[in-house]
Amino acid sequence: MSESAPMPGAPEPEPIRIPDEALDDLVSALNRTMAEVRQHGVLLDRLGSETDAETGSGAAQPVPEGEPAPVPSLFILAMGGAQYAAELAELSFWVTHILLPVYGREVGSTRPWCAKWHEHPEAVARLHALWLAWQQLTAAEAGHTGPSTWHRDHLDHTLLQLRSPDGPFAACTTSPSRLAHRVLTTPDQLGLAA
């Protein structure tokens, strides 16, 4: 019989009481744990698809002799189809439930934000890179200075770029009563890219 199974006829254990002032910390810890579990699921899916490709059960193409084998990318812009959609869903959860509630700040003309950020390729790329760094630098292995390094080297720069008046959200209005969304034209769309 397992240790956690109650003995027949034993009294029920007392419920655990958590003081109200500790609930925010508990909710925060639970949200971090849930995000980590989802991230582990994504990593396991990636590992499974990489194993399928290596064993030939996937749609992997043979690499011509003399060419380096393609390295699977963790970066969202190198993904496609279902893998991109799954990664974007995970990123969206992190942006919505962790990044914006803590670092969102008020939106204005000097600090724009677009509710449809996921339709701005530059925003997706920058936020994904920020999320990847967050995963690495907030893990226990990063040590006590990992979060500080994340703030200094990743978060601050990313938010300055994304929320600058000439950043990817510059063409989106910031009025909550009249939201407008427009993706800026890229050089390729203007016929300038080679």
C-alpha positions as CSV (number, residue, x, y, z in Angstrom):
1,M,0.0,0.0,0.0
2,S,1.4,3.5,-0.9
3,E,2.2,6.0,1.8
4,S,-0.3,8.5,0.5
5,A,-3.3,6.1,0.6
6,P,-5.3,6.5,3.8
7,M,-5.7,3.5,6.0
8,P,-9.2,2.1,6.2
9,G,-10.9,3.6,9.2
10,A,-8.3,6.3,9.7
11,P,-9.5,9.9,10.3
12,E,-9.5,12.3,7.4
13,P,-6.5,14.7,7.4
14,E,-7.1,18.3,8.2
15,P,-7.4,20.6,5.2
16,I,-4.4,22.9,4.5
17,R,-5.2,26.5,5.3
18,I,-3.3,29.2,3.4
19,P,-3.4,32.8,4.7
20,D,-4.9,35.3,2.3
21,E,-1.7,37.3,2.1
22,A,0.1,34.2,0.8
23,L,-2.4,33.4,-2.0
24,D,-0.8,35.8,-4.5
25,D,2.5,34.0,-4.1
26,L,0.8,30.6,-4.4
27,V,-1.0,31.7,-7.6
28,S,2.2,33.1,-9.1
29,A,4.1,29.9,-8.3
30,L,1.3,27.8,-9.7
31,N,1.2,29.9,-12.9
32,R,5.0,29.5,-13.3
33,T,4.7,25.7,-12.8
34,M,1.9,25.5,-15.3
35,A,4.0,27.5,-17.9
36,E,6.9,25.2,-17.2
37,V,4.8,22.1,-17.7
38,R,3.5,23.4,-21.0
39,Q,7.1,24.3,-22.1
40,H,8.2,20.8,-21.2
41,G,5.3,19.4,-23.3
42,V,6.5,21.5,-26.3
43,L,10.0,20.3,-25.8
44,L,8.9,16.7,-25.6
45,D,6.9,17.1,-28.8
46,R,10.0,18.6,-30.5
47,L,12.2,15.8,-29.3
48,G,9.6,13.3,-30.5
49,S,9.4,14.9,-33.9
50,E,13.3,15.1,-34.1
51,T,13.4,11.3,-33.2
52,D,10.8,10.6,-35.9
53,A,12.9,12.5,-38.5
54,E,16.1,10.7,-37.5
55,T,14.5,7.2,-37.6
56,G,12.8,7.9,-40.9
57,S,9.3,7.6,-39.6
58,G,8.7,11.3,-40.4
59,A,8.9,13.2,-43.7
60,A,12.7,14.0,-43.4
61,Q,14.5,14.1,-46.6
62,P,18.0,12.6,-46.9
63,V,20.9,15.1,-46.8
64,P,23.0,15.1,-49.9
65,E,26.6,13.9,-49.3
66,G,29.0,16.8,-48.4
67,E,26.2,19.1,-47.1
68,P,25.7,19.6,-43.4
69,A,22.6,18.1,-41.9
70,P,19.9,20.7,-41.1
71,V,19.8,21.6,-37.4
72,P,16.3,21.8,-36.0
73,S,15.6,25.3,-34.9
74,L,14.0,26.4,-31.7
75,F,13.3,29.9,-33.2
76,I,9.7,30.5,-34.3
77,L,10.6,32.1,-37.6
78,A,12.2,28.8,-38.7
79,M,9.1,26.8,-38.0
80,G,6.1,26.2,-40.2
81,G,2.6,24.8,-40.1
82,A,1.5,23.0,-37.0
83,Q,4.8,23.5,-35.2
84,Y,4.6,27.3,-35.7
85,A,0.9,27.3,-34.5
86,A,1.7,25.3,-31.4
87,E,4.7,27.5,-30.6
88,L,2.7,30.7,-31.2
89,A,0.0,29.4,-28.8
90,E,2.6,28.8,-26.1
91,L,4.1,32.2,-26.7
92,S,0.7,33.9,-26.6
93,F,0.0,32.3,-23.2
94,W,3.3,33.6,-21.8
95,V,2.8,37.1,-23.3
96,T,-0.8,37.3,-22.0
97,H,-0.4,35.8,-18.5
98,I,3.2,36.6,-17.6
99,L,4.8,39.4,-19.7
100,L,1.9,41.9,-20.1
101,P,0.5,41.8,-16.6
102,V,3.9,42.6,-15.1
103,Y,5.6,44.6,-17.8
104,G,2.8,45.9,-20.0
105,R,2.6,49.5,-18.7
106,E,0.2,52.0,-20.0
107,V,-0.1,52.2,-23.8
108,G,0.3,55.6,-25.5
109,S,1.7,57.2,-28.6
110,T,5.2,57.1,-27.2
111,R,4.8,53.5,-26.0
112,P,2.5,51.8,-28.4
113,W,1.3,48.2,-28.2
114,C,-1.0,46.2,-30.5
115,A,-3.5,43.7,-29.2
116,K,-2.9,41.8,-32.4
117,W,0.9,41.6,-31.8
118,H,0.9,38.0,-33.2
119,E,0.2,39.5,-36.7
120,H,3.4,41.6,-36.6
121,P,6.3,39.3,-37.7
122,E,8.9,41.4,-36.0
123,A,6.9,41.4,-32.7
124,V,6.5,37.6,-32.9
125,A,10.3,37.2,-33.5
126,R,11.3,39.5,-30.7
127,L,8.8,38.2,-28.2
128,H,9.7,34.6,-29.0
129,A,13.4,35.3,-28.5
130,L,12.6,37.1,-25.2
131,W,10.5,34.0,-24.1
132,L,13.3,31.6,-25.0
133,A,15.7,33.7,-22.9
134,W,13.2,33.8,-20.1
135,Q,12.9,30.0,-20.1
136,Q,16.6,29.6,-19.8
137,L,17.4,32.5,-17.4
138,T,14.5,31.8,-14.9
139,A,15.3,28.1,-14.6
140,A,17.0,27.0,-11.4
141,E,20.1,26.2,-13.3
142,A,20.6,29.9,-14.2
143,G,21.3,30.7,-10.6
144,H,20.3,33.7,-8.6
145,T,21.4,36.2,-11.2
146,G,19.6,34.6,-14.1
147,P,16.4,36.8,-13.7
148,S,18.5,40.0,-13.4
149,T,20.4,39.0,-16.5
150,W,17.1,38.4,-18.4
151,H,15.9,41.9,-17.4
152,R,19.1,43.7,-18.3
153,D,20.1,41.8,-21.4
154,H,16.8,40.8,-22.9
155,L,13.6,42.4,-21.6
156,D,14.7,46.0,-21.5
157,H,16.1,46.0,-25.0
158,T,13.2,44.1,-26.5
159,L,10.5,46.4,-24.9
160,L,12.4,49.5,-26.1
161,Q,12.4,48.1,-29.7
162,L,8.8,46.8,-29.7
163,R,7.3,49.8,-28.0
164,S,9.2,52.6,-29.6
165,P,7.2,55.2,-31.5
166,D,8.7,53.9,-34.8
167,G,8.6,50.2,-33.8
168,P,6.4,47.5,-35.3
169,F,3.3,48.9,-33.6
170,A,3.8,52.4,-34.9
171,A,0.9,52.1,-37.4
172,C,-1.5,50.7,-34.8
173,T,-3.7,53.2,-32.9
174,T,-3.4,53.1,-29.1
175,S,-6.8,54.4,-28.1
176,P,-8.7,51.7,-26.2
177,S,-12.0,53.1,-27.6
178,R,-10.9,53.0,-31.2
179,L,-8.5,50.1,-31.7
180,A,-6.9,49.9,-35.1
181,H,-4.4,47.5,-36.4
182,R,-2.1,47.8,-39.4
183,V,1.1,45.8,-40.2
184,L,3.7,48.1,-41.6
185,T,4.9,47.5,-45.1
186,T,8.3,45.8,-45.4
187,P,11.0,46.5,-48.1
188,D,10.1,43.2,-49.7
189,Q,6.5,44.4,-50.2
190,L,7.8,47.6,-51.7
191,G,9.9,45.6,-54.2
192,L,13.2,46.8,-52.6
193,A,14.4,43.4,-51.5
194,A,16.6,41.4,-53.8
